[in-house]
Amino acid sequence: MNREQDLYPPIKALLERQGFTVKGEVGAADIVAVRNGDDPVIVELKLKFSLAVFHQAIARLKITDQVYIGVNKPTGRTARRALKDNLALCRRLGLGLITVRADGQVEVQCDPGPYAPRKNKAKAARMLREFDRLQGDPNSGGATRHGIVTAYRQDALKCASHLAECSAAKGSDVAKATGVPEATRLMRDNHYGWFDKVDTGIYALSKAGYDGLKHWAYSWEEAD
């Protein structure tokens, strides 16, 4: 669909199949549908998701609780995430969502209504564990000059800093010296390429590790 008016016929047909009388461009609304004295249904049309269409739909909630946003169904690499995120926003705002595919097929993603999202206790617990592990406030509410500092990266920096001073060491010794209980596994997994295994359970700092200490020096100092 290349024009907003192209969205009108398939959505009108959908509403008419449900027994509504449908008219376009009534007052400030793109579509108004009425059925047997029920509250009117309003649909605001846009070719794609935008802040403007959410503003318009929220304004229509002053007229009726039955407000939908009608858009082309997203396509492309990020389509699934775009639809998921905007569907969640519609539900949170109490709006309905109708999407129209390129072939004219209409899909009602959700209907208007109150929405109380369930809290994800597992995600909350992971966030609090990360909060407790993270030393200092290295990110200052956003990315540092080099990127986000995680608790895992801080642990890797501790291990790297220790190896920079002692050349090579057993994983258990690194764990004791740095206070990183998972030091051996961290160096074995070697996600950043900072560690070289020189013998069974013994690790040294790689060239990438020395570069990493320099690259993340500012964030490391902030974490301390």
C-alpha positions in Angstrom: 0.0 0.0 0.0 1.6 3.3 -1.2 -1.0 5.7 0.1 -3.0 6.0 3.3 -6.2 5.9 1.3 -5.2 2.5 0.0 -5.6 1.2 3.5 -9.2 2.3 3.7 -11.0 -0.2 1.5 -9.6 -3.4 3.1 -10.2 -2.1 6.6 -13.7 -0.8 5.7 -14.5 -4.2 4.3 -13.3 -5.9 7.5 -15.6 -3.7 9.7 -18.6 -4.1 7.4 -18.3 -7.8 7.6 -18.7 -7.3 11.4 -22.0 -5.4 10.8 -20.6 -1.8 11.0 -21.6 1.1 8.9 -18.3 2.7 7.9 -17.5 6.2 6.7 -14.1 7.8 6.0 -12.8 11.3 7.0 -15.5 12.0 9.6 -14.4 15.1 11.5 -10.7 14.6 12.4 -10.9 10.8 12.3 -9.8 8.8 9.3 -12.4 6.0 9.7 -15.5 5.9 11.9 -17.6 2.8 12.2 -21.0 2.6 13.9 -23.1 -0.4 14.8 -26.5 -0.7 16.7 -25.9 2.2 19.1 -22.6 0.8 20.3 -19.7 3.1 21.0 -18.2 4.2 17.7 -15.0 2.6 16.4 -12.3 5.0 15.2 -9.3 3.9 13.1 -6.4 6.2 12.4 -4.4 5.4 9.3 -0.7 5.7 8.6 1.5 3.9 6.1 3.9 3.0 8.9 4.3 3.4 12.6 5.1 6.9 13.8 4.8 9.0 16.9 2.2 11.1 15.1 -0.2 8.2 14.6 0.0 7.3 18.3 -0.7 11.0 19.2 -3.7 11.0 16.9 -5.0 7.7 18.3 -4.6 8.8 21.9 -6.5 12.0 21.1 -9.4 9.9 19.8 -9.7 8.2 23.1 -11.5 11.3 24.3 -14.3 10.3 22.0 -14.4 6.5 22.3 -12.5 3.7 23.9 -12.7 1.8 20.6 -9.7 3.3 18.8 -7.4 1.4 16.4 -4.3 2.3 14.5 -4.2 1.0 11.0 -0.9 0.6 9.2 0.9 -1.4 6.5 2.3 -4.6 8.0 6.1 -4.0 8.5 8.4 -5.9 6.1 12.1 -6.4 6.0 14.8 -7.5 8.4 13.5 -5.6 11.4 9.8 -6.2 10.7 9.1 -8.7 13.4 10.7 -6.6 16.1 9.0 -3.4 14.9 5.6 -5.1 15.0 6.3 -6.7 18.4 7.4 -3.4 19.9 4.6 -1.3 18.5 2.0 -4.0 19.4 3.2 -3.8 23.0 2.9 0.0 22.9 -0.6 -0.2 21.6 -1.6 -2.6 24.3 -0.1 -0.4 27.0 -2.0 2.6 25.7 -5.2 0.7 25.4 -5.3 1.0 21.6 -6.2 -1.6 19.0 -3.9 -2.4 16.1 -4.8 -3.4 12.5 -2.2 -4.3 9.9 -2.7 -4.6 6.2 -0.4 -6.8 4.1 0.8 -6.0 0.7 -1.8 -8.4 -0.8 -4.6 -6.6 1.0 -5.1 -9.1 3.7 -6.2 -7.5 7.0 -5.0 -8.7 10.4 -6.3 -7.5 13.7 -3.2 -7.7 16.0 -5.0 -6.6 19.1 -8.3 -5.0 20.2 -8.5 -1.9 22.4 -8.8 -2.5 26.1 -7.1 -2.1 29.5 -3.7 -3.8 29.7 -1.7 -4.8 32.8 1.6 -6.4 31.7 2.8 -9.3 33.8 6.1 -8.6 35.6 9.0 -10.8 34.5 10.5 -11.9 37.8 13.4 -13.7 36.1 14.4 -10.5 34.2 14.1 -8.4 37.3 16.4 -10.8 39.2 19.0 -10.8 36.4 19.0 -7.0 36.4 19.5 -6.8 40.1 22.3 -9.4 40.0 24.0 -7.4 37.4 23.5 -4.2 39.5 25.1 -5.9 42.5 28.1 -7.2 40.5 28.8 -3.9 38.7 31.4 -1.9 40.5 31.0 1.8 40.7 29.0 3.6 38.0 31.2 3.2 34.9 28.4 3.9 32.4 26.9 7.1 33.8 23.4 6.2 32.5 24.7 5.4 29.0 27.6 4.2 27.0 31.1 5.2 27.9 33.6 6.5 25.3 34.2 2.8 24.3 30.9 1.1 25.0 28.9 -0.3 27.8 30.8 -1.7 30.8 29.2 -4.9 32.1 30.0 -6.8 35.3 31.4 -9.6 33.1 33.8 -7.2 31.4 34.9 -5.8 34.7 35.7 -9.3 35.9 37.7 -9.9 32.7 39.6 -6.6 33.2 40.4 -7.7 36.8 41.9 -11.0 35.5 43.7 -9.2 32.7 45.2 -6.6 35.0 46.5 -9.4 37.3 48.1 -11.3 34.5 49.7 -8.1 33.2 51.6 -8.0 36.5 52.5 -11.6 37.0 52.9 -12.9 33.4 51.1 -16.3 33.6 49.1 -17.8 36.4 46.8 -20.7 37.3 43.2 -19.9 37.1 42.6 -20.7 40.8 45.4 -18.2 41.7 43.8 -15.5 39.5 40.5 -16.2 41.2 41.9 -15.7 44.7 43.9 -12.6 43.7 41.1 -10.8 41.9 38.0 -12.0 43.8 36.5 -13.3 40.6 35.3 -16.8 41.5 34.7 -17.8 37.8 38.1 -16.6 36.7 39.2 -20.0 35.2 36.0 -20.4 33.2 36.1 -16.8 32.1 39.7 -17.1 30.8 38.9 -20.5 29.2 35.8 -19.1 27.4 37.9 -16.1 26.3 35.1 -14.1 24.8 37.2 -11.1 24.2 40.4 -12.9 23.0 42.4 -11.5 25.9 43.8 -14.7 27.3 46.2 -17.3 26.0 46.3 -20.8 27.5 49.9 -21.7 28.1 49.3 -25.0 30.0 46.6 -26.9 31.7 44.7 -24.4 33.9 47.4 -21.7 33.3 46.8 -18.5 31.4 48.7 -15.5 30.2 47.6 -12.2 28.8 47.5 -12.0 25.0 48.4 -9.0 22.9 44.6 -8.3 22.5 44.5 -8.4 26.3 47.1 -5.7 26.7 45.3 -3.7 24.1 42.1 -4.2 25.9 43.5 -2.9 29.2 44.6 0.3 27.4 41.3 0.6 25.5 39.2 0.2 28.6 41.5 2.0 31.0 39.1 5.0 31.5 36.2 2.7 32.2 38.3 0.6 34.5 39.4 3.6 36.5 35.8 4.7 36.7 34.8 1.3 38.0 37.4 1.4 40.7 
